[in-house]
């Protein structure tokens, strides 16, 4: 779990004070990490293996699918983080958590960047198994 925390906090570069502290204590990094990892994996698999359609074999469509995947992972991850933090602070009777919307926005950018990077990396892996989308993203 500590390695997941380090990854999500960009190895200390994105430590967000109370937000990071309570995310760790509530165990919220794990579920967010798995959404961020599995969603791009599933979408890349479906894009290259299941669908593998000539109409999808265009860079612009691949880019839109990748950006949409990262956006969905960001929204879902942020919702999970908010629910976990709300539940944790309520159960611990923490009235002033010191967590603002800027913390969630920063965390959302991290999720988006990692999800987009993972979609790109999974694309590189799965494209060799594709017959029609073999040249996408390049």
Backbone torsions as a table, in degrees:
resi	resn	phi	psi	omega
1	UNK	NA	-30.6	-179.7
2	UNK	-66.8	-35.0	179.0
3	UNK	-68.2	-35.2	176.5
4	UNK	-65.2	-41.6	177.2
5	UNK	-61.2	-45.0	179.5
6	UNK	-61.9	-42.2	179.3
7	UNK	-63.7	-46.0	-177.2
8	UNK	-69.3	-26.0	177.5
9	UNK	-96.6	14.9	179.9
10	UNK	53.7	43.6	177.6
11	UNK	55.2	42.6	175.3
12	UNK	95.4	-14.5	-178.1
13	UNK	-73.2	-22.3	-178.1
14	UNK	-120.8	39.2	175.2
15	UNK	-72.0	124.0	-172.3
16	UNK	-110.6	33.9	175.3
17	UNK	66.1	-126.6	-178.4
18	UNK	-59.6	-35.3	178.7
19	UNK	-58.3	-51.4	-179.0
20	UNK	-65.6	-40.3	-179.2
21	UNK	-61.8	-47.4	-178.2
22	UNK	-75.3	-29.7	174.2
23	UNK	-61.9	-43.3	179.5
24	UNK	-66.4	-47.9	-177.2
25	UNK	-65.0	-31.7	-179.3
26	UNK	-85.0	-10.2	-178.3
27	UNK	74.5	25.9	-176.0
28	UNK	-80.3	-20.1	-178.4
29	UNK	-64.0	-36.7	-178.1
30	UNK	-59.8	-57.5	179.9
31	UNK	-59.6	-38.5	178.9
32	UNK	-65.3	-42.0	179.3
33	UNK	-61.2	-43.3	-178.6
34	UNK	-67.9	-35.3	173.9
35	UNK	-64.5	-44.9	-178.8
36	UNK	-64.1	-30.1	-179.5
37	UNK	-86.9	-46.3	-172.0
38	UNK	-77.8	-35.5	-178.6
39	UNK	-62.4	-50.4	175.8
40	UNK	-62.4	-34.0	177.5
41	UNK	-62.9	-47.7	-178.8
42	UNK	-65.4	-45.0	-178.5
43	UNK	-65.4	-42.6	178.1
44	UNK	-63.9	-40.2	177.9
45	UNK	-61.7	-47.3	179.8
46	UNK	-63.8	-42.1	-178.9
47	UNK	-61.7	-47.5	-173.5
48	UNK	-90.6	-33.7	-173.1
49	UNK	-101.7	-51.8	-173.6
50	UNK	-76.1	-54.5	-177.7
51	UNK	-79.7	-60.4	178.8
52	UNK	40.0	56.3	-175.9
53	UNK	-105.1	145.5	-177.9
54	UNK	-63.5	-30.3	178.9
55	UNK	-69.9	-21.7	178.2
56	UNK	-91.8	-7.2	-174.4
57	UNK	-84.2	55.5	176.9
58	UNK	-133.4	140.5	-175.9
59	UNK	-58.9	-42.0	-177.7
60	UNK	-61.9	-40.9	178.9
61	UNK	-69.7	-39.5	176.7
62	UNK	-60.6	-43.7	180.0
63	UNK	-63.4	-41.4	178.3
64	UNK	-65.9	-40.3	178.2
65	UNK	-65.9	-42.8	178.3
66	UNK	-63.3	-44.9	178.8
67	UNK	-65.3	-39.6	178.3
68	UNK	-65.6	-40.7	177.8
69	UNK	-61.9	-45.1	179.2
70	UNK	-64.9	-37.8	179.2
71	UNK	-66.4	-42.8	178.5
72	UNK	-64.7	-42.5	177.8
73	UNK	-61.6	-36.9	178.9
74	UNK	-65.9	-46.8	-179.7
75	UNK	-63.2	-48.2	-178.8
76	UNK	-64.2	-43.7	179.3
77	UNK	-62.9	-39.9	179.0
78	UNK	-68.3	-38.6	177.0
79	UNK	-64.0	-44.8	178.1
80	UNK	-59.9	-46.2	-180.0
81	UNK	-60.9	-43.8	-179.5
82	UNK	-63.5	-44.1	179.7
83	UNK	-65.2	-42.8	180.0
84	UNK	-65.1	-43.1	-179.8
85	UNK	-67.2	-40.6	178.3
86	UNK	-62.9	-45.6	178.6
87	UNK	-64.1	-40.4	-179.0
88	UNK	-68.1	-48.0	-179.0
89	UNK	-65.3	-33.9	176.6
90	UNK	-67.3	-45.0	-177.2
91	UNK	-69.3	-26.0	179.5
92	UNK	-95.9	4.1	-178.5
93	UNK	55.9	42.0	177.4
94	UNK	-92.6	111.3	-176.4
95	UNK	-87.6	-39.1	179.4
96	UNK	-114.3	92.6	-175.2
97	UNK	-83.3	-22.0	-178.8
98	UNK	73.1	29.1	-180.0
99	UNK	-110.6	124.2	-179.7
100	UNK	-114.9	175.7	179.8
101	UNK	-67.8	-25.3	176.6
102	UNK	-64.6	-32.6	176.7
103	UNK	-65.4	-43.8	178.4
104	UNK	-66.9	-36.4	178.2
105	UNK	-65.3	-44.8	177.5
106	UNK	-62.6	-43.7	178.8
107	UNK	-63.8	-38.0	177.1
108	UNK	-62.6	-39.8	177.0
109	UNK	-63.1	-38.8	178.6
110	UNK	-64.3	-45.4	179.0
111	UNK	-61.5	-44.4	-179.5
112	UNK	-60.6	-46.9	-178.1
113	UNK	-63.6	-45.7	178.4
114	UNK	-63.8	-41.8	-179.3
115	UNK	-64.5	-42.3	178.0
116	UNK	-65.1	-41.3	177.7
117	UNK	-63.4	-43.6	179.1
118	UNK	-65.7	-38.1	176.8
119	UNK	-62.2	-42.5	177.3
120	UNK	-61.2	-46.9	-179.5
121	UNK	-65.4	-42.1	177.0
122	UNK	-65.7	-32.9	176.1
123	UNK	-62.8	-41.9	178.3
124	UNK	-62.5	-35.0	179.6
125	UNK	-73.1	-49.3	-172.6
126	UNK	-78.8	-21.3	-175.3
127	UNK	-64.9	-24.9	178.8
128	UNK	-71.3	-18.5	177.9
129	UNK	-91.5	-4.0	-176.8
130	UNK	-94.5	146.6	176.7
131	UNK	-98.0	-34.7	-176.1
132	UNK	-99.1	-28.1	-177.4
133	UNK	-105.7	23.2	-175.0
134	UNK	-61.0	-29.7	-176.1
135	UNK	-94.5	6.2	-179.1
136	UNK	-104.8	132.1	8.5
137	UNK	-78.0	-19.0	175.1
138	UNK	-156.2	NA	NA
